[in-house]
């Protein structure tokens, strides 16, 4: 394991969109029963293909219309619930219901409400009659340096088979019922936690001069990092010294921030896919998800973008293909 502080991380606030709280279960409860097919509409057939996105700082930005609004900017995020900016929801005249608190990558809580009867339209596909969370995204927007009107998370992704072509900067949406994969990509089983809407997969991390260490990792298309290791995993495997712990950066999300040590591991292997010399954050969090011992870390877009990735929640499957 190598731990010099990468120059691009020095004095930086690393953005991690990671959201696990009380409100994802609002979405989860909707889909623990049989999904209502009438909520999904394709303009043609059973798919919508070639939907363009912008990849900026390893975040996927899609144009989305909310209840026939103008096109808004949403991030596609497997590590989150579907969210709309509180201010944007107010400006659209959406109806708020209830309040709860949630926790994410940071160590603080944030207040959220819910909006009902929401329609999310992308080119060629519409998901209607949705209940999604309304949260203040002002701090996140300041950190990202651009407008974020919302997040397409579990409630959206779980209704489709979602194919992300990072090289072409397009996504395809398919009906899970009619979708059949015929390629030769790597099929990676995923664990879907329907209470939180998060997905996990088994992977192996190899620190320098040590054997690979297997663990359970969240798959997070909303994080711009390659790999984050949770504090219990770091401590259990003695991955940091006292000196290294003094060399820290901030890891931030919707709900505040926590400290981590920036460094690298020799490689990260997910299925048969292996990436060498992986930029890694070693969490020092005292609360929030990065202090959890229920899973071992988080694999983000700086890893995923090396491939074409297909998320098929209905079959508990992630498929990766070479992007070349």
TIGU-918666 format. One record per residue: x, y negated, z of N, C-alpha, C in turn. Coordinates in steps of 0.2 Angstrom, whole numbers, plus 5000, padded with zeros to 4 digits. Atoms other than C-alpha are relative to their C-alpha. Layout:
BEGIN
XYZXYZXYZ
...
***
This chain:
BEGIN
500450065000500050005000500449945000
499750065001500649834995499649945002
500550064998500049675004500349935000
499850075001500949524998499349964998
500650045002499549384996500049984993
500050025007499049374978499949934999
500050075000499349194972499249984998
500750025001497549184965499550005006
500450004994496849224982500249955005
499750044995497949104992499549945001
500450054998496848985002499350004996
500749995004495249044992499550025004
500649984998493549074996499750054996
500249955005493149244988499250015000
500749995001491349264982499850075000
500349935000490449424987499249995001
500750004999488549434984499850065002
500249944997488049564996499449995005
500650024996486349565004499650065002
500349954997485649695016499649985006
500450044995484249635027499350045001
500749985000482449655032499650004994
500450015006481849595016500150054994
499949955005482549735004499450055001
500549944999481249855012499449984997
500650025004479849745005500050034993
500049975007480449794988500050085001
500049924999480849974994499350035001
500649984998479149995001499550014993
500450005006478349954984500250064995
499849945005479350094975500150065003
500049934997479350234988499450044997
500649975003477650264980500250014992
499950005008477550304961500049934997
500050065003478050154951499449994996
500550025004476650064943500249984993
499750015007477050074924499749944997
500350065003475849924920500449945002
499650064998477149814929500649994995
499450015005478449844915499750004993
500350015007478149784897500649994996
499550025006479349794882499749974994
500350035006479049684867499950054995
500049955006479449834856500250075003
499849934998479450024860500150015007
499849994993480250074876500749985002
499350034998481849974877500049934998
499850065002482549804876500750004999
499349995001484249794868500449934998
499650065002485649664866499849945003
500150064996485149554880500649965002
499450034998486549424881500149985007
499850024994487449384897500649965000
499350045000488849264902500350035006
499649974995490249344912500449945003
499650064997490949204923500350025007
499749984994492149244937499850065002
500249934999491649424936499350005003
500849994998489749384939499650004993
500449995006488449434926499449955001
500650055000487249284923499650014994
500549995005485649314913499549955000
500550055001484349194907499350045001
500649964998482649244915499549945001
500650055000480949154914499650035006
500449984994479949164931499349974998
500750025001478049154928500049954994
500050045006478349074910500349935001
499650064999479548944917500549994994
499450015004481048874907500550065002
499549954999482548994906500449985006
499650014994483349004923500650055000
499449965000485049074928500050055006
500049954995485049244938500650044999
499449955000486449354943499750075001
500249935000486249544940500550035006
499649984994486749624957499750075003
500249944997486649804962500150005008
499950004992487149754980499649955003
500550054997485649644983499350024999
500850005001483749634984499949944994
500250055004482949524971499849945004
500150064996482949344976499949944995
500050065004482449174970500249945005
499850054996483149014976499449965003
500550034997482048934989499749934997
500150065003482148764981499650014993
500349985006481748844964499350025000
500749984999480248934971499549955001
500450064998479548774978499949964993
500150045006479848684961499550034995
500549965005478848824952499350005003
500649994997477448814964499850075003
500149934998477648994970499750005007
500350004994476649044985500450045005
499649974995477649085001499650045005
500349954995477249225013500550025006
499649974995478049255030500749985001
499350014999479749235037500450055004
499649954997481149355042500749985000
499350025000483049355045500450064997
499649955004484349445035500750005002
499350004999486149495036500450034994
499749975006487449525023500850005001
499349994999489349515021500349965006
499750044995489549375033499750025007
500149984993489249375052499449975003
500550044998487749265053499350024996
500749995003485849275049499849944996
500350065003484849175037499250014999
500749995000483049145036499750014993
500249995007482049205021499250015001
500749995001480249205015499950044994
500149955006479349305001499549964996
500550025005478449254985499750064997
500349945003477149364977499749984993
500350015007476449384960500549974995
499450035004478149344952500150054993
499849965007478449394933500749984998
499350025002480249404928500150034992
500049995007480449394909500749994997
499450005004482049434899499950014993
500149985007482249444880499850074999
500249935002481249594875499750045006
500349964994480649644893499749965005
500350044995479549584907499850055006
500249974994479349644925499549965004
500550054997477749574933499750035006
500349994994476749574949500550025005
499449984995478349574960499949955006
499850034994478649524978500749995001
499350014999480349444980500149955005
499850044995481249354993500249934998
499850075001481549164994500549985005
499450014996483249115001500349944998
499650065002484248955001500650034997
499449985004485648974988500549954999
499650065001486448804990500750015002
499349994998487948864999500450054995
499749965005488249004986500149964994
499950045006488048884972500649955001
499450044999489348764979500650045000
499449955000490548914981500150024993
499949975007490248974963500149944995
499950065004490248794956499550004994
500550005005488648824946499350015002
500749994997486748834947499950085000
500349934999486049004953499349995002
500850004999484149014952499850065004
500349944997484049194958500550064999
499649945000484749364959499550064998
500449945002484049524949500350065004
499749944996484349664962499650065000
500349935000483549824967499350004997
500749995003481749784963500049994993
500050005008482249744945500350064998
499649955003483649864942499750075001
500349934999482650014949499550024995
500649995005481249994936500350024993
499749985007482450024921500650045001
499349985001483950114915500449944998
499750065002485149974914500750014998
499349985003486649984902500449935000
499650065001487949844904500650014996
499449995005489249824890500449935002
499650064998490549704898500349974994
499650035005491549694882499649964995
500450035005490049644871499649945004
500450044996489249544885499350004999
500749985001487549624883499850055005
500349944996486349734893499550024996
500549975003485149854887499550035006
500549984995483549894897499650064997
500449955003482650064894499550025005
500549964996481150154901500350065003
499749944998481750284913499750064998
500349945002480450404908500250034993
499849985007480950404889500850004999
499350015001482850374892500350075000
499649945000483950524887500849984998
499350025002485850494888500350064996
499749955004486750584874500849994999
499350015001488550514876500450055004
499549964997490150584883500349975006
499750044995490350464897500150045007
499949974994490850504915499349995004
500650004996489250554926500250005007
499850004993489450494943499450005005
500650004996488150544956500049945005
500150064995487450394967499550025005
500449994995486650394983499649935001
500450065000485150274983499749995007
500350014994484650205000499449964999
500650045002482850154997499849955005
500150054995482750065014500349934998
499650065002484049935008500049984993
499950015008484049954989500750014998
499350005002485949984989500250074998
499849935002486850124980500750015002
499349984997488450214985500250064996
499749955003489650334977500650035003
499449984997491050444982500649984996
499450025004492850384977500650015005
499449994997494650394982500449954999
499550055000495850264987500750035002
499349984998497750294987500449945002
499550054998498850184997500750024998
499349985002500650174992500350055005
499649954996501650324997499650045005
500449964995500150415005499550034995
500449965004498950544999499349964999
500650035001497250484992499550015006
500550004995495850445005499350004997
500650005003494150495000499549965005
500550034996492650395006499349984996
500750025003490850325002500049934999
499950075002490850164993499449974997
500650035003489450044989500249974993
499950035007489349994970499749945000
500250074999489149814969500149964994
499950045006488949724952499949935001
500150074998488649564961500649975003
499350024997490449554969500549994994
499550015005491849484959500750035001
499449974998493149584968500050074996
499949935002493849754963499850055006
500149954995493849844980500149965007
500050024993493449794998500050065005
500049954996493849915012499749985007
500350024994492749905028500550015006
499650014995493549865044500150075004
499949934997493250045052500450044996
499549965004494050125037500749985000
499350034999495550015038500350025006
499749984994495750045056500150085001
499949935000495450235055500650034997
499549975004496750255042500749965001
499450044999498050125049500349974994
499850035007498050025033500449935001
499750064999498649865041500549995007
499650014994500049805053499849935003
500250064997499849655065500349944996
499750065004500949545054499549994993
500450015005499849585039499349975001
500750024998498249545048500049925001
499950074999498949365050499949964993
500050025007498849345031499350014997
500749985001496949325028499749954995
500550045004495649255016499350005002
500750004998493849215018499650044994
500549975004492549335010499349975001
500650044999490949245007499450034996
500649985004489149285002499449955002
500550044998487449215005499949985007
500150014993487549235024500649995003
499450024997489149155028500650044998
499349975002490949235028500350035006
499649964995492149345037500750004997
499350005002494049365036500250074998
499749945003495049495026500749994999
499350005002496849535022500050024992
500049995007497149525003500750044998
499449965002498349654995499850044995
500149955005498349804984500050075002
499949934999498149994984500350034993
499649975006499150104972499550024994
500549995005497550164963499350015004
500749994998495650184965499750054995
500349955005494750334957499350015002
500749985000492950354954499850054994
500149955005492450514945500750014997
499349995004493850544932500349934999
499750065002494150354930500449975006
499550034995495650284939500349944997
499750065001496350114940500649995004
499450014996498050074945500149935003
499850064998498749934956499449955001
500650045000497049874962500049955006
500150064995496749704971499550035005
500449974994496049754988499949955005
500150034994495249665002499950055006
500049964995495549745019499649965006
500450044996494149685030500250005008
499950014993494349615048499449975003
500650034998492549575050499850035007
500349984994491749585067499350015000
500749995001489949595061499850004993
500249995007488949615045500250064997
499949945004489149745032500750025000
499349985000491049745031500350025006
499849974993491149795049499650075001
500449944999489949945046500550064999
499749935000490550125049499650054996
500449965003489150195039500250014993
499749995006490050175023500749975000
499250014999491950145019500249944996
499850065004491949995007499649994994
500450035006491349914991500449994994
499750015007491749924973499749954996
500350055003491449774963500149994992
500050005008491449704945500749994997
499350005002493349684944500250074998
499949935002493349874943499550024995
500549975005491649904934500149974993
500050045006492049774920500550044995
499649975005493349894913499750054996
500449945003491950014907499449974997
500750015001490250014899499750045006
500349974994489150054914499350014999
500749995000487450134915499750025007
500349984993486350134931499350034998
500749975001484950254931499850025007
500249994994484250244948499550065001
500649955000482750364944500450075000
499749945000484050504941500650005005
499550014995485250444955500750014996
499449995004486650424942500349944997
499650055003487950304936500450034995
499649975006488750334919500549954998
499450055002490450254914500250034993
499749985007491050254896500649954999
499550045002492650184889499849944997
500250065003492450004884500449984993
499650015007493650024869499650034995
***
